[in-house]
Amino acid sequence: QVVHFDSPLERTSHAWVRGTNSYLPRDIAVQWARDVDPSFHCRASAQSRRYRYVVLQSDIRPSVEAGRVGWAFAPMDAQAMRCAAAYLMGEQDFSSFRASQCQALSPVKTMLALDIQQRGAYWRFDFEANAFLHHMIRNIMACLVQVGQGKKSPTWMAEVLAARDRRAAAPTFSPDGLYFLGPRYDARWSLPAQTPTFDWLP
């Protein structure tokens, strides 16, 4: 996550990081700090947001990585899921993947990338969009898994999207394995595109 704040104090970037981290709980840590122009806003200046879903495909449930990965019992077909994902690209009305408690003003979002890769027993689903609806990624994941396991055809994704009705999609997928990789900003802000924090992910 990226935040911004105004301060009358002058500190080095290193001092801001170390000083702030000394007050934070063990599971939260500032990764970097930069001086930016006053016109910068951490949310409004973001061009897109990125998420990653890591899913273990195995007939044995996760153990060591329990709570850190999603789980798919049956084998999945990468090509079928990629075909289904193609229907979601570009500007779309994602009402079918929107949670009932979503407070977004519009269900129309632009999917910029949806990359699916397999590494051994682990699957990686990388999402990038200008913005996301509440539970949008979890609901899309549920549908992708259905397609990957052969329960639905890739064209079913297009039918779900066109329905603009949450009842048309699969039940919401587990939150385990879903990671926010951060926002993406224009190069003029000179901000890190990513941090080593997620380098351990498959």
C-alpha positions in Angstrom: 0.0 0.0 0.0 1.1 3.6 -0.6 0.2 6.5 1.6 1.1 10.2 1.6 1.3 12.8 4.3 2.4 16.4 4.9 4.9 17.2 7.6 6.8 20.3 8.7 9.7 18.1 9.8 12.8 17.5 7.7 14.1 13.9 7.8 16.0 11.7 5.4 14.0 9.0 3.6 15.9 6.4 5.6 15.0 8.1 8.9 11.3 8.2 8.0 11.3 4.5 7.3 13.2 3.4 10.4 11.5 5.8 12.7 8.0 4.9 11.5 8.7 1.2 11.7 9.8 1.5 15.3 6.2 2.3 16.2 4.4 -0.3 14.0 3.3 -3.8 14.8 5.4 -6.7 13.6 3.2 -7.5 10.6 3.3 -4.0 9.2 6.5 -2.3 7.9 7.2 0.7 5.8 9.3 -0.3 2.8 10.4 3.1 1.4 9.8 6.9 1.6 10.2 9.6 -1.0 9.7 13.4 -1.1 7.0 14.2 -3.7 5.4 17.2 -5.3 2.5 18.6 -3.2 0.2 17.8 -6.1 0.7 14.0 -5.6 -2.1 12.0 -4.1 -1.6 8.3 -3.3 -5.0 7.3 -4.6 -5.9 10.0 -7.2 -2.5 9.9 -8.9 -2.5 6.1 -9.3 -3.0 4.9 -12.9 -3.9 1.4 -12.0 -3.9 -1.2 -9.1 -2.4 -4.6 -9.1 -3.3 -7.8 -7.3 -1.9 -11.4 -7.3 -3.8 -14.6 -6.4 -1.6 -17.6 -5.5 -3.4 -20.9 -5.7 -2.2 -24.4 -4.7 -3.5 -27.1 -7.0 -3.3 -30.3 -5.1 -5.5 -33.1 -3.8 -4.0 -32.3 -0.3 -5.0 -29.1 1.4 -2.4 -26.5 2.2 -0.4 -27.0 5.4 2.8 -25.0 5.7 1.3 -22.3 3.5 -2.2 -22.5 5.0 -3.8 -19.1 4.9 -1.3 -17.8 2.4 -2.5 -19.5 -0.7 -5.9 -20.4 -2.2 -6.6 -24.1 -2.9 -8.0 -25.9 -5.9 -8.5 -29.6 -5.4 -8.9 -30.7 -9.1 -6.4 -30.1 -11.9 -6.9 -26.9 -13.9 -6.4 -26.1 -17.7 -4.3 -23.0 -18.3 -5.5 -22.4 -21.8 -9.2 -22.7 -20.9 -8.7 -20.1 -18.1 -6.8 -17.7 -20.4 -9.5 -17.9 -23.0 -12.1 -17.1 -20.3 -10.0 -14.3 -19.0 -9.8 -12.7 -22.5 -13.5 -11.8 -22.2 -12.8 -9.6 -19.2 -10.2 -7.4 -20.9 -10.8 -3.7 -21.5 -13.6 -1.5 -20.3 -16.5 -3.6 -19.0 -19.5 -3.5 -16.7 -18.4 -5.9 -13.9 -21.7 -5.9 -12.0 -21.8 -9.7 -12.1 -18.6 -9.8 -10.0 -19.6 -7.1 -7.6 -20.4 -7.7 -3.9 -23.7 -6.5 -2.7 -22.0 -4.2 -0.1 -19.8 -2.5 -2.8 -19.9 1.3 -2.5 -18.3 2.1 -5.9 -20.2 4.7 -7.8 -19.9 2.8 -11.1 -19.5 -1.0 -11.9 -17.6 0.0 -15.1 -13.8 -0.7 -14.8 -11.0 -1.3 -17.2 -9.1 -4.5 -17.0 -5.6 -3.9 -18.2 -4.0 -7.3 -17.6 -4.9 -10.7 -16.4 -1.9 -13.0 -16.6 -2.1 -16.7 -15.6 1.0 -18.8 -15.0 1.8 -22.1 -13.4 4.9 -23.0 -11.4 4.8 -26.6 -10.3 1.7 -27.1 -8.1 1.3 -23.3 -7.7 -0.8 -21.1 -9.9 -0.3 -17.3 -10.2 -3.0 -15.0 -11.3 -1.9 -11.4 -11.8 -4.7 -8.7 -12.2 -4.2 -5.1 -13.2 -7.1 -2.6 -13.6 -7.7 1.1 -13.3 -9.8 0.2 -10.2 -11.6 -2.8 -8.7 -15.0 -3.4 -7.2 -15.5 -5.0 -3.8 -14.8 -8.8 -4.1 -14.4 -8.4 -7.9 -11.2 -10.4 -8.0 -12.4 -13.1 -5.7 -15.6 -13.5 -7.8 -13.6 -13.6 -11.0 -11.2 -16.2 -9.5 -14.2 -18.4 -8.6 -15.3 -18.4 -12.2 -11.8 -18.9 -13.6 -11.4 -22.0 -11.4 -14.8 -23.4 -12.6 -13.6 -23.0 -16.1 -10.1 -24.4 -15.4 -11.6 -27.5 -13.8 -13.8 -28.1 -16.8 -17.1 -27.4 -14.9 -17.8 -24.5 -17.3 -16.7 -23.6 -20.8 -14.5 -20.5 -21.4 -17.5 -18.8 -23.2 -19.5 -19.0 -19.9 -17.3 -16.1 -18.6 -18.7 -13.9 -21.4 -22.3 -15.0 -20.4 -21.6 -14.1 -16.8 -20.2 -10.7 -17.7 -23.1 -9.9 -20.0 -25.7 -10.9 -17.3 -24.6 -8.0 -15.1 -26.1 -10.0 -12.2 -24.1 -11.3 -9.3 -26.2 -14.5 -9.2 -24.8 -15.5 -12.6 -21.3 -16.0 -11.3 -19.8 -18.7 -9.1 -19.7 -18.3 -5.3 -17.0 -16.0 -4.0 -13.5 -17.6 -3.8 -11.5 -17.8 -0.6 -9.5 -14.7 0.3 -6.5 -16.9 1.1 -3.7 -16.2 -1.4 -4.9 -12.8 -2.5 -2.2 -10.1 -2.3 -2.3 -6.4 -3.2 0.9 -5.7 -5.1 0.3 -1.9 -5.0 -0.7 0.9 -7.3 1.1 1.9 -10.5 2.1 5.5 -11.0 3.3 7.6 -13.9 7.1 7.6 -14.2 7.3 11.3 -13.5 6.7 10.6 -9.8 9.9 8.5 -9.7 8.3 6.0 -7.2 9.3 2.3 -6.9 7.2 0.0 -9.2 7.4 -2.8 -6.6 9.3 -3.8 -3.5 11.1 -7.1 -2.5 8.3 -7.8 -0.1 6.5 -10.2 -2.5 9.6 -11.7 -4.1 8.9 -14.9 -2.1 5.6 -15.5 -3.9 5.6 -18.3 -6.6 
